[in-house]
Amino acid sequence: MHALAILVAAGRGERMGAREPKAFLAVAGEPMLLRAARAFAQAPSVDGIVAVVPAGRIGAAREMLGGVPKLRDVVAGGERRQDSVQAGLQAVPPSFDGVVLVHDAARPLVEVELIEAVARAAAERGAALPVLRLVDTVKRVRDARVLETVDRTTLAAAQTPQGFRLSVLRRAYEKAWRDGVLLTDEAMAVEHLGEEVVAVAGSPRNRKLTTPEDLAWAEGLLRREGLHPRAGEE
């Protein structure tokens, strides 16, 4: 099984309230992008990593990731997520014919076991993503009015990495582009193509860090696990 990882790190991260792109912010002393890249470098199935970053940060990202094994390239992203993923796909070597794993660099605590599970499912079935079952009661709301209670047993929260055979993802992106579909993730493109996407068990640790509260949660988790450089100070 051979996989190539595309790490999407081109988002501005306005909700984080920082002056620099979100994936360049540090978690326990290390930028999110670097933490995510190291996790993928440790995954046995991953042969190469492509990082997609803001155009003005390519040099900084190359320097940051210089010591990461398996790094293939650092490329500039676009305005939308799908533009950034497309830029990453263009950096895939022509000879590659395996699984592509697309991951949000803002999920820096992704585990190698999850990466391998998604890669294996994608190789076997064509497309796969990790999900977490919802535990809260879900309401459909409009104009501050509750319309109904939704059956949460049929719902799940999507995570990354999302994995696809390269041929499947390219066909899905081509159709989404032709049809003018705005994608919120890559699985949505495959769904639009009419092909199956397999769900595998996600991880609560694999949380997307979007707000300062999320960042504090990650710092606290690493401190409790003894992986924070200041873990012994409390």
N, CA, C and O of each residue as an XYZ file, in Angstrom:
936
protein
N       0.850     -1.196      0.000
C       0.000      0.000      0.000
C       0.881      1.240      0.000
O       1.741      1.396      0.867
N       0.666      2.123     -0.974
C       1.445      3.349     -1.077
C       0.505      4.542     -1.011
O      -0.525      4.576     -1.684
N       0.873      5.515     -0.193
C       0.041      6.708     -0.036
C       0.898      7.966     -0.101
O       2.073      7.962      0.265
N       0.283      9.030     -0.570
C       0.907     10.351     -0.567
C      -0.016     11.293      0.178
O      -1.220     11.314     -0.075
N       0.538     12.073      1.097
C      -0.263     12.961      1.935
C      -0.193     14.399      1.431
O       0.887     14.921      1.153
N      -1.363     15.029      1.318
C      -1.458     16.451      1.016
C      -1.914     17.147      2.298
O      -3.034     16.928      2.761
N      -1.058     17.974      2.865
C      -1.382     18.694      4.095
C      -1.849     20.090      3.724
O      -1.077     20.891      3.199
N      -3.109     20.377      3.995
C      -3.714     21.654      3.628
C      -3.487     22.644      4.769
O      -4.017     22.479      5.867
N      -2.684     23.680      4.486
C      -2.312     24.639      5.528
C      -2.380     26.066      5.003
O      -1.619     26.931      5.435
N      -3.299     26.307      4.065
C      -3.367     27.625      3.427
C      -4.419     28.535      4.044
O      -4.570     29.679      3.615
N      -5.151     28.049      5.045
C      -6.216     28.856      5.641
C      -5.691     30.022      6.467
O      -4.629     29.937      7.083
N      -6.442     31.095      6.468
C      -6.026     32.297      7.211
C      -6.341     32.181      8.697
O      -5.617     32.742      9.520
N      -7.391     31.475      9.058
C      -7.690     31.246     10.463
C      -8.160     32.469     11.218
O      -7.665     32.759     12.307
N      -9.124     33.197     10.641
C      -9.616     34.410     11.302
C     -10.177     34.130     12.692
O     -10.026     34.953     13.595
N     -10.822     32.978     12.874
C     -11.441     32.676     14.171
C     -10.408     32.464     15.273
O     -10.738     32.531     16.457
N      -9.165     32.210     14.887
C      -8.106     32.047     15.873
C      -7.636     33.407     16.388
O      -7.033     33.497     17.458
N      -7.916     34.471     15.616
C      -7.533     35.812     16.037
C      -6.043     36.063     16.017
O      -5.557     36.916     16.759
N      -5.299     35.341     15.184
C      -3.844     35.487     15.120
C      -3.433     36.299     13.896
O      -4.218     36.491     12.967
N      -2.204     36.765     13.915
C      -1.690     37.571     12.809
C      -1.057     36.730     11.716
O      -0.726     37.243     10.648
N      -0.891     35.460     11.974
C      -0.285     34.588     10.985
C      -1.216     33.417     10.683
O      -2.137     33.143     11.452
N      -0.979     32.722      9.560
C      -1.853     31.598      9.212
C      -1.941     30.582     10.343
O      -0.964     30.325     11.047
N      -3.127     30.014     10.500
C      -3.408     29.131     11.634
C      -2.420     27.982     11.758
O      -1.958     27.683     12.859
N      -2.092     27.338     10.654
C      -1.240     26.156     10.708
C       0.190     26.470     11.114
O       0.970     25.562     11.399
N       0.541     27.766     11.141
C       1.877     28.164     11.555
C       1.926     28.493     13.049
O       3.000     28.759     13.588
N       0.774     28.476     13.717
C       0.739     28.724     15.152
C       1.292     27.508     15.900
O       1.141     26.368     15.461
N       1.928     27.777     17.027
C       2.562     26.708     17.792
C       1.590     26.043     18.754
O       0.745     26.697     19.365
N       1.728     24.747     18.872
C       1.056     23.952     19.899
C       2.158     23.295     20.710
O       2.910     22.471     20.190
N       2.255     23.651     21.968
C       3.317     23.134     22.835
C       4.689     23.338     22.197
O       5.544     22.453     22.231
N       4.881     24.516     21.616
C       6.194     24.876     21.101
C       6.487     24.472     19.677
O       7.559     24.793     19.164
N       5.561     23.768     19.004
C       5.781     23.344     17.622
C       4.615     23.764     16.748
O       3.463     23.592     17.146
N       4.880     24.313     15.559
C       3.788     24.702     14.664
C       2.894     23.509     14.322
O       3.357     22.375     14.201
N       1.599     23.800     14.169
C       0.648     22.738     13.827
C       1.089     21.971     12.584
O       1.044     20.741     12.563
N       1.514     22.691     11.553
C       1.908     22.043     10.302
C       3.056     21.071     10.530
O       3.056     19.973      9.972
N       4.023     21.454     11.334
C       5.159     20.579     11.605
C       4.709     19.330     12.357
O       5.159     18.228     12.045
N       3.831     19.487     13.338
C       3.337     18.331     14.090
C       2.597     17.359     13.169
O       2.803     16.147     13.235
N       1.730     17.910     12.308
C       0.983     17.049     11.394
C       1.923     16.333     10.428
O       1.763     15.141     10.168
N       2.899     17.062      9.899
C       3.839     16.462      8.939
C       4.631     15.329      9.578
O       4.874     14.306      8.938
N       5.028     15.499     10.814
C       5.784     14.443     11.492
C       4.937     13.191     11.695
O       5.444     12.073     11.600
N       3.656     13.376     11.972
C       2.784     12.209     12.129
C       2.700     11.421     10.830
O       2.778     10.192     10.841
N       2.544     12.115      9.721
C       2.450     11.418      8.435
C       3.785     10.806      8.033
O       3.818      9.754      7.395
N       4.871     11.446      8.397
C       6.188     10.881      8.091
C       6.406      9.565      8.831
O       7.154      8.708      8.363
N       5.753      9.399      9.990
C       5.884      8.172     10.773
C       4.975      7.048     10.282
O       5.149      5.896     10.679
N       4.011      7.369      9.426
C       3.061      6.359      8.949
C       3.721      5.471      7.902
O       4.216      5.989      6.900
N       3.748      4.163      8.093
C       4.434      3.267      7.152
C       3.915      3.347      5.719
O       4.689      3.182      4.776
N       2.611      3.598      5.541
C       2.039      3.606      4.190
C       2.387      4.864      3.407
O       2.287      4.871      2.180
N       2.791      5.922      4.088
C       3.019      7.216      3.421
C       4.416      7.272      2.822
O       5.420      7.159      3.526
N       4.455      7.449      1.504
C       5.731      7.546      0.794
C       6.191      8.989      0.623
O       7.388      9.244      0.491
N       5.249      9.940      0.623
C       5.619     11.327      0.389
C       4.597     12.283      0.967
O       3.440     11.925      1.185
N       5.046     13.512      1.213
C       4.195     14.551      1.798
C       4.305     15.812      0.958
O       5.406     16.235      0.604
N       3.159     16.414      0.638
C       3.102     17.710     -0.035
C       2.374     18.672      0.885
O       1.244     18.401      1.291
N       2.999     19.786      1.219
C       2.370     20.796      2.062
C       1.861     21.931      1.185
O       2.570     22.411      0.300
N       0.627     22.357      1.437
C       0.007     23.452      0.684
C      -0.180     24.619      1.648
O      -0.931     24.525      2.619
N       0.517     25.724      1.364
C       0.572     26.846      2.305
C       0.262     28.150      1.567
O       0.226     28.164      0.336
N       0.038     29.247      2.301
C      -0.162     30.535      1.634
C       1.044     30.894      0.772
O       2.180     30.564      1.114
N       0.794     31.565     -0.339
C       1.858     31.864     -1.301
C       3.038     32.577     -0.650
O       4.189     32.311     -0.998
N       2.765     33.474      0.287
C       3.834     34.223      0.923
C       4.577     33.465      1.999
O       5.494     34.015      2.609
N       4.210     32.220      2.253
C       4.829     31.443      3.327
C       5.575     30.212      2.830
O       5.957     29.359      3.631
N       5.785     30.108      1.536
C       6.454     28.912      0.998
C       7.859     28.775      1.566
O       8.243     27.693      2.009
N       8.637     29.870      1.559
C       9.993     29.808      2.085
C      10.028     29.431      3.548
O      10.841     28.603      3.959
N       9.147     30.035      4.349
C       9.092     29.732      5.778
C       8.695     28.280      6.008
O       9.223     27.626      6.908
N       7.761     27.768      5.193
C       7.318     26.374      5.351
C       8.437     25.403      4.964
O       8.635     24.385      5.628
N       9.163     25.718      3.897
C      10.280     24.845      3.498
C      11.320     24.767      4.618
O      11.847     23.695      4.916
N      11.604     25.907      5.228
C      12.575     25.920      6.326
C      12.045     25.136      7.519
O      12.786     24.369      8.134
N      10.766     25.323      7.852
C      10.158     24.624      8.979
C      10.179     23.119      8.784
O      10.459     22.376      9.724
N       9.887     22.663      7.579
C       9.722     21.239      7.301
C      10.981     20.586      6.758
O      10.958     19.426      6.345
N      12.074     21.328      6.760
C      13.301     20.828      6.145
C      13.802     19.516      6.713
O      14.408     18.723      5.992
N      13.561     19.273      7.989
C      14.033     18.037      8.600
C      13.023     16.921      8.627
O      13.283     15.876      9.222
N      11.869     17.109      7.995
C      10.820     16.085      8.009
C      11.086     15.056      6.917
O      11.139     15.421      5.743
N      11.254     13.789      7.263
C      11.425     12.761      6.228
C      10.187     12.685      5.328
O       9.072     12.979      5.760
N      10.397     12.297      4.102
C       9.340     12.046      3.123
C       8.740     13.322      2.523
O       7.832     13.226      1.698
N       9.218     14.519      2.909
C       8.683     15.745      2.318
C       9.041     15.789      0.841
O      10.213     15.713      0.472
N       8.011     15.912     -0.007
C       8.217     15.973     -1.455
C       8.233     17.409     -1.970
O       9.076     17.771     -2.791
N       7.293     18.231     -1.480
C       7.174     19.573     -2.039
C       6.365     20.461     -1.106
O       5.606     19.983     -0.263
N       6.546     21.769     -1.279
C       5.718     22.779     -0.621
C       5.189     23.683     -1.717
O       5.975     24.267     -2.463
N       3.873     23.811     -1.831
C       3.277     24.574     -2.926
C       2.295     25.602     -2.372
O       1.844     25.509     -1.230
N       1.980     26.577     -3.208
C       1.052     27.645     -2.808
C      -0.385     27.191     -2.955
O      -0.748     26.549     -3.940
N      -1.206     27.531     -1.963
C      -2.623     27.213     -2.010
C      -3.430     28.298     -2.689
O      -2.879     29.267     -3.213
N      -4.753     28.125     -2.675
C      -5.645     29.080     -3.320
C      -6.616     29.704     -2.342
O      -6.479     29.555     -1.127
N      -7.598     30.405     -2.884
C      -8.576     31.092     -2.055
C      -9.488     30.122     -1.308
O      -9.819     30.336     -0.142
N      -9.890     29.048     -2.001
C     -10.798     28.079     -1.403
C     -10.049     26.793     -1.077
O      -8.974     26.525     -1.615
N     -10.640     26.005     -0.184
C     -10.019     24.730      0.166
C      -9.804     23.873     -1.080
O      -8.733     23.293     -1.257
N     -10.822     23.792     -1.945
C     -10.694     22.930     -3.117
C      -9.607     23.406     -4.057
O      -9.008     22.593     -4.760
N      -9.334     24.709     -4.089
C      -8.232     25.220     -4.904
C      -6.892     24.767     -4.332
O      -5.973     24.426     -5.078
N      -6.788     24.765     -3.008
C      -5.554     24.328     -2.361
C      -5.318     22.836     -2.576
O      -4.193     22.412     -2.842
N      -6.380     22.045     -2.461
C      -6.232     20.605     -2.690
C      -5.849     20.343     -4.147
O      -5.029     19.469     -4.428
N      -6.434     21.091     -5.058
C      -6.085     20.934     -6.465
C      -4.611     21.250     -6.689
O      -3.941     20.564     -7.461
N      -4.100     22.283     -6.022
C      -2.676     22.610     -6.124
C      -1.817     21.462     -5.608
O      -0.770     21.152     -6.176
N      -2.272     20.835     -4.522
C      -1.556     19.681     -4.004
C      -1.575     18.505     -4.964
O      -0.571     17.811     -5.124
N      -2.706     18.280     -5.598
C      -2.809     17.189     -6.578
C      -1.886     17.399     -7.770
O      -1.344     16.441     -8.321
N      -1.709     18.649     -8.163
C      -0.818     18.938     -9.282
C       0.635     18.626     -8.958
O       1.456     18.452     -9.858
N       0.949     18.555     -7.664
C       2.319     18.237     -7.254
C       2.554     16.739     -7.109
O       3.676     16.316     -6.830
N       1.515     15.932     -7.295
C       1.667     14.477     -7.223
C       2.484     14.007     -8.419
O       2.157     14.373     -9.548
N       3.526     13.217     -8.221
C       4.349     12.747     -9.349
C       3.515     11.979    -10.371
O       2.622     11.225     -9.986
N       3.786     12.154    -11.670
C       3.012     11.460    -12.716
C       3.024      9.946    -12.577
O       2.076      9.275    -12.984
N       4.087      9.409    -12.006
C       4.209      7.948    -11.890
C       3.434      7.378    -10.710
O       3.293      6.161    -10.593
N       2.931      8.243     -9.834
C       2.256      7.756     -8.622
C       0.884      7.193     -8.972
O       0.138      7.785     -9.752
N       0.562      6.047     -8.388
C      -0.731      5.418     -8.641
C      -1.217      4.713     -7.377
O      -1.492      3.514     -7.378
N      -1.313      5.490     -6.305
C      -1.740      4.898     -5.049
C      -2.867      5.673     -4.407
O      -3.776      6.140     -5.094
N      -2.813      5.812     -3.102
C      -3.833      6.513     -2.325
C      -3.343      7.913     -1.970
O      -2.194      8.103     -1.571
N      -4.227      8.876     -2.123
C      -3.940     10.246     -1.694
C      -4.690     10.500     -0.394
O      -5.892     10.253     -0.303
N      -3.972     10.994      0.610
C      -4.557     11.338      1.899
C      -4.556     12.852      2.038
O      -3.492     13.472      2.027
N      -5.733     13.458      2.169
C      -5.847     14.910      2.318
C      -6.147     15.209      3.778
O      -7.121     14.714      4.344
N      -5.285     16.034      4.380
C      -5.403     16.287      5.820
C      -5.315     17.770      6.133
O      -4.506     18.496      5.555
N      -6.166     18.212      7.063
C      -6.091     19.584      7.566
C      -4.906     19.685      8.520
O      -4.845     18.965      9.517
N      -3.970     20.573      8.220
C      -2.830     20.757      9.128
C      -3.281     21.281     10.481
O      -2.549     21.176     11.466
N      -4.486     21.848     10.536
C      -5.036     22.327     11.809
C      -5.541     21.185     12.683
O      -6.143     21.429     13.728
N      -5.306     19.952     12.274
C      -5.533     18.773     13.124
C      -4.152     18.176     13.416
O      -3.815     17.116     12.889
N      -3.357     18.845     14.245
C      -1.960     18.441     14.423
C      -1.746     17.215     15.299
O      -0.638     16.680     15.345
N      -2.787     16.757     15.997
C      -2.620     15.631     16.919
C      -3.110     14.321     16.315
O      -3.420     13.378     17.044
N      -3.181     14.258     14.995
C      -3.615     13.045     14.321
C      -2.672     11.895     14.662
O      -1.459     12.080     14.767
N      -3.240     10.720     14.832
C      -2.458      9.547     15.223
C      -2.111      8.690     14.009
O      -2.881      8.598     13.053
N      -0.944      8.071     14.069
C      -0.480      7.217     12.974
C      -1.476      6.092     12.712
O      -1.717      5.731     11.560
N      -2.052      5.542     13.769
C      -3.004      4.439     13.604
C      -4.213      4.864     12.772
O      -4.726      4.085     11.969
N      -4.663      6.099     12.966
C      -5.803      6.596     12.189
C      -5.403      6.803     10.734
O      -6.162      6.467      9.825
N      -4.219      7.351     10.512
C      -3.725      7.533      9.143
C      -3.709      6.195      8.414
O      -4.162      6.097      7.274
N      -3.189      5.175      9.068
C      -3.093      3.856      8.441
C      -4.465      3.246      8.184
O      -4.672      2.597      7.159
N      -5.402      3.448      9.106
C      -6.745      2.890      8.932
C      -7.436      3.509      7.715
O      -8.079      2.809      6.932
N      -7.297      4.825      7.567
C      -7.922      5.493      6.425
C      -7.243      5.066      5.122
O      -7.920      4.794      4.131
N      -5.925      5.008      5.119
C      -5.202      4.605      3.901
C      -5.592      3.195      3.476
O      -5.785      2.929      2.290
N      -5.708      2.296      4.446
C      -6.077      0.908      4.142
C      -7.493      0.826      3.576
O      -7.729      0.118      2.597
N      -8.435      1.545      4.184
C      -9.819      1.522      3.705
C      -9.931      2.134      2.312
O     -10.682      1.636      1.472
N      -9.184      3.220      2.062
C      -9.229      3.854      0.749
C      -8.638      2.949     -0.327
O      -9.152      2.892     -1.444
N      -7.568      2.248      0.004
C      -6.968      1.333     -0.962
C      -7.917      0.203     -1.318
O      -7.969     -0.242     -2.464
N      -8.673     -0.260     -0.319
C      -9.578     -1.386     -0.545
C     -10.884     -0.976     -1.208
O     -11.413     -1.710     -2.043
N     -11.415      0.207     -0.839
C     -12.761      0.581     -1.261
C     -12.817      1.801     -2.183
O     -13.865      2.078     -2.766
N     -11.726      2.522     -2.324
C     -11.703      3.667     -3.243
C     -11.749      5.012     -2.569
O     -11.101      5.954     -3.025
N     -12.509      5.127     -1.476
C     -12.635      6.403     -0.764
C     -13.019      6.134      0.678
O     -13.852      5.270      0.953
N     -12.406      6.880      1.613
C     -12.688      6.658      3.031
C     -12.402      7.925      3.828
O     -11.571      8.746      3.441
N     -13.106      8.067      4.946
C     -12.840      9.178      5.859
C     -13.144      8.747      7.282
O     -13.958      7.848      7.496
N     -12.492      9.382      8.270
C     -12.809      9.092      9.663
C     -13.970      9.948     10.146
O     -14.103     11.107      9.754
N     -14.806      9.375     10.994
C     -15.951     10.112     11.532
C     -16.082      9.844     13.023
O     -15.643      8.812     13.530
N     -16.699     10.801     13.713
C     -17.061     10.636     15.115
C     -18.574     10.685     15.232
O     -19.214     11.569     14.660
N     -19.141      9.761     15.954
C     -20.579      9.776     16.196
C     -20.948     10.959     17.093
O     -20.178     11.330     17.978
N     -22.099     11.538     16.872
C     -22.536     12.669     17.675
C     -23.123     12.176     18.994
O     -23.829     11.168     19.041
N     -22.817     12.907     20.062
C     -23.332     12.523     21.379
C     -24.391     13.508     21.882
O     -25.204     13.154     22.736
N     -24.390     14.725     21.367
C     -25.382     15.718     21.778
C     -26.686     15.516     21.008
O     -26.686     14.993     19.893
N     -27.778     15.931     21.608
C     -29.041     15.980     20.882
C     -28.943     17.091     19.841
O     -28.476     18.191     20.135
N     -29.389     16.793     18.621
C     -29.236     17.732     17.507
C     -30.587     18.335     17.142
O     -31.571     17.617     16.962
N     -30.626     19.655     17.035
C     -31.838     20.380     16.663
C     -31.640     21.071     15.310
O     -30.555     21.568     15.006
N     -32.692     21.090     14.515
C     -32.696     21.902     13.308
C     -33.287     23.266     13.678
O     -34.412     23.358     14.168
N     -32.496     24.333     13.431
C     -32.876     25.672     13.877
C     -32.896     26.637     12.700
O     -32.035     26.581     11.823
N     -33.889     27.524     12.690
C     -33.958     28.583     11.681
C     -34.509     29.846     12.340
O     -35.531     29.811     13.025
N     -33.807     30.967     12.119
C     -34.246     32.261     12.682
C     -34.479     32.161     14.188
O     -35.479     32.651     14.712
N     -33.529     31.512     14.872
C     -33.575     31.370     16.329
C     -34.765     30.564     16.820
O     -35.134     30.666     17.990
N     -35.376     29.760     15.945
C     -36.491     28.908     16.325
C     -36.133     27.447     16.061
O     -35.612     27.104     15.000
N     -36.421     26.597     17.041
C     -36.190     25.165     16.872
C     -37.306     24.576     16.021
O     -38.483     24.678     16.366
N     -36.927     23.962     14.910
C     -37.915     23.379     14.002
C     -38.194     21.909     14.312
O     -39.332     21.446     14.233
N     -37.127     21.186     14.666
C     -37.318     19.762     14.950
C     -36.066     19.187     15.598
O     -35.004     19.809     15.592
N     -36.210     17.991     16.156
C     -35.073     17.227     16.673
C     -34.673     16.210     15.609
O     -35.508     15.475     15.082
N     -33.379     16.187     15.308
C     -32.861     15.327     14.237
C     -32.356     14.014     14.843
O     -31.763     14.006     15.922
N     -32.595     12.919     14.144
C     -32.123     11.616     14.586
C     -30.606     11.564     14.461
O     -30.068     11.464     13.359
N     -29.927     11.632     15.591
C     -28.473     11.707     15.553
C     -27.820     10.367     15.216
O     -26.630     10.335     14.903
N     -28.558      9.272     15.270
C     -27.963      7.969     14.982
C     -27.538      7.841     13.533
O     -26.735      6.971     13.196
N     -28.065      8.696     12.675
C     -27.678      8.659     11.260
C     -26.651      9.743     10.921
O     -26.290      9.910      9.756
N     -26.181     10.479     11.931
C     -25.272     11.595     11.694
C     -23.896     11.312     12.294
O     -23.762     10.554     13.255
N     -22.881     11.939     11.703
C     -21.521     11.821     12.218
C     -20.734     13.057     11.812
O     -21.044     13.691     10.803
N     -19.724     13.398     12.587
C     -18.855     14.537     12.288
C     -17.637     14.041     11.521
O     -16.948     13.123     11.967
N     -17.373     14.646     10.369
C     -16.267     14.221      9.517
C     -14.943     14.789     10.012
O     -14.868     15.929     10.470
N     -13.901     13.967      9.908
C     -12.541     14.387     10.208
C     -11.660     14.208      8.971
O     -12.135     13.822      7.903
N     -10.402     14.489      9.134
C      -9.390     14.156      8.138
C      -8.283     13.388      8.874
O      -8.186     13.495     10.097
N      -7.448     12.619      8.164
C      -7.288     12.593      6.718
C      -8.428     11.853      6.019
O      -8.992     10.891      6.541
N      -8.740     12.335      4.833
C      -9.666     11.640      3.958
C      -8.838     11.024      2.827
O      -8.010     11.691      2.207
N      -9.081      9.752      2.578
C      -8.242      9.015      1.641
C      -8.987      8.562      0.403
O     -10.169      8.224      0.457
N      -8.275      8.560     -0.719
C      -8.888      8.218     -2.001
C      -7.847      7.599     -2.924
O      -6.680      7.992     -2.921
N      -8.284      6.633     -3.707
C      -7.438      6.254     -4.837
C      -7.301      7.488     -5.720
O      -8.274      8.205     -5.954
N      -6.104      7.726     -6.201
C      -5.833      8.954     -6.941
C      -6.793      9.137     -8.099
O      -7.266     10.250     -8.330
N      -7.094      8.078     -8.832
C      -7.985      8.183     -9.986
C      -9.388      8.615     -9.571
O     -10.041      9.372    -10.289
N      -9.857      8.136     -8.409
C     -11.191      8.496     -7.922
C     -11.249      9.980     -7.577
O     -12.182     10.676     -7.977
N     -10.263     10.461     -6.842
C     -10.275     11.864     -6.425
C     -10.153     12.800     -7.619
O     -10.804     13.843     -7.650
N      -9.344     12.452     -8.586
C      -9.205     13.313     -9.759
C     -10.509     13.382    -10.554
O     -10.902     14.459    -11.001
N     -11.181     12.245    -10.735
C     -12.459     12.267    -11.447
C     -13.493     13.078    -10.678
O     -14.282     13.818    -11.266
N     -13.478     12.928     -9.349
C     -14.442     13.654     -8.521
C     -14.207     15.158     -8.597
O     -15.161     15.931     -8.673
N     -12.970     15.569     -8.577
C     -12.664     16.996     -8.645
C     -12.997     17.572    -10.014
O     -13.482     18.698    -10.121
N     -12.740     16.805    -11.044
C     -13.069     17.282    -12.402
C     -14.573     17.506    -12.548
O     -14.995     18.504    -13.132
N     -15.384     16.584    -12.019
C     -16.837     16.742    -12.121
C     -17.322     17.903    -11.266
O     -18.167     18.685    -11.701
N     -16.791     18.017    -10.050
C     -17.192     19.130     -9.181
C     -16.856     20.468     -9.827
O     -17.629     21.421     -9.727
N     -15.714     20.541    -10.483
C     -15.306     21.782    -11.162
C     -16.269     22.101    -12.302
O     -16.705     23.242    -12.455
N     -16.597     21.084    -13.101
C     -17.515     21.291    -14.234
C     -18.887     21.735    -13.747
O     -19.534     22.571    -14.377
N     -19.328     21.179    -12.633
C     -20.676     21.459    -12.132
C     -20.739     22.675    -11.213
O     -21.818     23.049    -10.754
N     -19.599     23.288    -10.945
C     -19.584     24.475    -10.102
C     -19.930     24.202     -8.647
O     -20.532     25.046     -7.984
N     -19.556     23.034     -8.145
C     -19.879     22.659     -6.762
C     -18.840     23.243     -5.806
O     -17.638     23.088     -6.023
N     -19.298     23.910     -4.754
C     -18.418     24.401     -3.710
C     -18.225     23.289     -2.685
O     -19.185     22.855     -2.049
N     -17.006     22.835     -2.527
C     -16.720     21.680     -1.681
C     -16.289     22.102     -0.287
O     -15.469     23.007     -0.131
N     -16.836     21.452      0.716
C     -16.375     21.677      2.082
C     -15.371     20.615      2.508
O     -14.616     20.823      3.457
N     -15.355     19.483      1.819
C     -14.295     18.500      2.002
C     -14.228     17.630      0.747
O     -15.057     17.766     -0.153
N     -13.242     16.740      0.692
C     -13.010     15.942     -0.511
C     -14.050     14.840     -0.661
O     -14.416     14.483     -1.781
N     -14.528     14.298      0.453
C     -15.551     13.259      0.376
C     -16.794     13.782     -0.320
O     -17.481     13.031     -1.012
N     -17.089     15.061     -0.145
C     -18.257     15.653     -0.793
C     -18.132     15.565     -2.318
O     -19.128     15.364     -3.013
N     -16.918     15.715     -2.831
C     -16.706     15.599     -4.277
C     -16.987     14.177     -4.752
O     -17.588     13.980     -5.808
N     -16.554     13.191     -3.975
C     -16.788     11.796     -4.354
C     -18.267     11.460     -4.233
O     -18.800     10.713     -5.053
N     -18.932     12.000     -3.225
C     -20.381     11.819     -3.100
C     -21.089     12.388     -4.337
O     -22.005     11.771     -4.880
N     -20.646     13.572     -4.769
C     -21.241     14.207     -5.953
C     -20.996     13.364     -7.198
O     -21.806     13.355     -8.125
N     -19.886     12.667     -7.207
C     -19.577     11.778     -8.328
C     -20.493     10.561     -8.340
O     -20.642      9.899     -9.367
N     -21.106     10.267     -7.190
C     -22.008      9.122     -7.109
C     -21.335      7.844     -6.671
O     -21.890      6.758     -6.833
N     -20.123      7.965     -6.107
C     -19.407      6.774     -5.662
C     -19.405      6.681     -4.145
O     -19.634      7.671     -3.450
N     -19.144      5.489     -3.644
C     -19.211      5.207     -2.220
C     -18.024      5.783     -1.461
O     -16.890      5.745     -1.939
N     -18.293      6.317     -0.276
C     -17.251      6.734      0.659
C     -17.449      5.925      1.937
O     -18.534      5.931      2.520
N     -16.407      5.233      2.368
C     -16.479      4.370      3.539
C     -16.081      5.169      4.778
O     -15.120      5.937      4.743
N     -16.814      4.989      5.861
C     -16.498      5.656      7.127
C     -15.722      4.706      8.036
O     -16.078      3.538      8.187
N     -14.651      5.231      8.637
C     -13.907      4.488      9.640
C     -13.972      5.282     10.946
O     -14.280      6.474     10.933
N     -13.686      4.636     12.049
C     -13.781      5.291     13.353
C     -12.734      6.385     13.484
O     -11.540      6.142     13.308
N     -13.195      7.594     13.796
C     -12.288      8.706     14.007
C     -11.748      8.704     15.428
O     -11.915      7.738     16.173
N     -11.090      9.816     15.794
C     -10.469      9.915     17.112
C     -10.783     11.262     17.746
O     -10.633     12.296     17.095
N     -11.221     11.273     19.018
C     -11.453     12.552     19.703
C     -10.183     13.393     19.785
O     -10.258     14.619     19.856
N      -9.030     12.753     19.776
C      -7.753     13.469     19.832
C      -7.485     14.244     18.549
O      -6.713     15.203     18.544
N      -8.119     13.830     17.475
C      -7.884     14.406     16.153
C      -8.778     15.625     15.925
O      -9.408     15.751     14.875
N      -8.829     16.495     16.883
C      -9.707     17.667     16.849
C      -9.118     18.775     15.978
O      -7.906     18.992     15.976
N      -9.975     19.468     15.246
C      -9.528     20.604     14.448
C      -9.413     21.825     15.345
O     -10.363     22.189     16.038
N      -8.247     22.454     15.329
C      -7.989     23.599     16.192
C      -8.353     24.874     15.436
O      -7.621     25.326     14.556
N      -9.501     25.441     15.800
C     -10.066     26.566     15.062
C     -10.100     27.851     15.880
O     -10.010     28.944     15.321
N     -10.227     27.730     17.184
C     -10.371     28.890     18.063
C      -9.291     28.855     19.148
O      -8.649     27.822     19.337
N      -9.080     29.969     19.863
C      -8.134     29.947     20.981
C      -8.487     28.892     22.024
O      -7.597     28.333     22.664
N      -9.767     28.618     22.200
C     -10.188     27.579     23.145
C      -9.705     26.200     22.687
O      -9.292     25.381     23.508
N      -9.758     25.949     21.387
C      -9.254     24.681     20.855
C      -7.754     24.548     21.107
O      -7.262     23.476     21.460
N      -7.041     25.648     20.920
C      -5.592     25.643     21.138
C      -5.275     25.334     22.598
O      -4.355     24.571     22.893
N      -6.040     25.930     23.504
C      -5.843     25.671     24.937
C      -6.144     24.210     25.260
O      -5.457     23.604     26.083
N      -7.169     23.638     24.617
C      -7.497     22.221     24.819
C      -6.322     21.334     24.406
O      -5.966     20.401     25.126
N      -5.713     21.624     23.236
C      -4.591     20.819     22.748
C      -3.385     20.945     23.678
O      -2.719     19.953     23.972
N      -3.108     22.153     24.135
C      -1.995     22.366     25.070
C      -2.233     21.558     26.349
O      -1.316     20.917     26.862
N      -3.454     21.593     26.854
C      -3.775     20.850     28.056
C      -3.643     19.352     27.864
O      -3.139     18.659     28.747
N      -4.087     18.840     26.723
C      -3.993     17.416     26.437
C      -2.537     16.964     26.408
O      -2.183     15.951     27.012
N      -1.697     17.715     25.706
C      -0.287     17.350     25.615
C       0.401     17.445     26.976
O       1.303     16.663     27.275
N      -0.022     18.391     27.788
C       0.547     18.510     29.129
C       0.157     17.284     29.974
O       0.987     16.734     30.697
N      -1.096     16.870     29.875
C      -1.539     15.691     30.646
C      -0.840     14.423     30.174
O      -0.591     13.510     30.962
N      -0.525     14.372     28.881
C       0.157     13.196     28.333
C       1.664     13.245     28.549
O       2.380     12.310     28.190
N       2.149     14.355     29.144
C       3.583     14.492     29.375
C       4.363     14.831     28.125
O       5.583     14.668     28.088
N       3.657     15.311     27.078
C       4.303     15.625     25.795
C       4.499     17.117     25.595
O       4.957     17.556     24.540
N       4.154     17.885     26.602
C       4.336     19.345     26.549
C       5.675     19.655     27.210
O       5.988     19.082     28.254
N       6.487     20.567     26.613
C       7.792     20.872     27.207
C       7.707     21.410     28.628
O       8.689     21.351     29.368
N       6.531     21.942     29.028
C       6.374     22.471     30.383
C       5.505     21.559     31.249
O       4.926     21.997     32.243
N       5.421     20.297     30.862
C       4.516     19.362     31.549
C       4.854     19.212     33.028
O       3.955     18.987     33.839
N       6.110     19.330     33.394
C       6.496     19.105     34.779
C       6.425     20.318     35.663
O       6.807     20.260     36.832
N       5.932     21.441     35.114
C       5.927     22.681     35.883
C       4.696     22.842     36.755
O       4.657     23.700     37.636
N       3.671     21.998     36.501
C       2.445     22.142     37.279
C       2.420     21.173     38.462
O       1.456     21.157     39.228
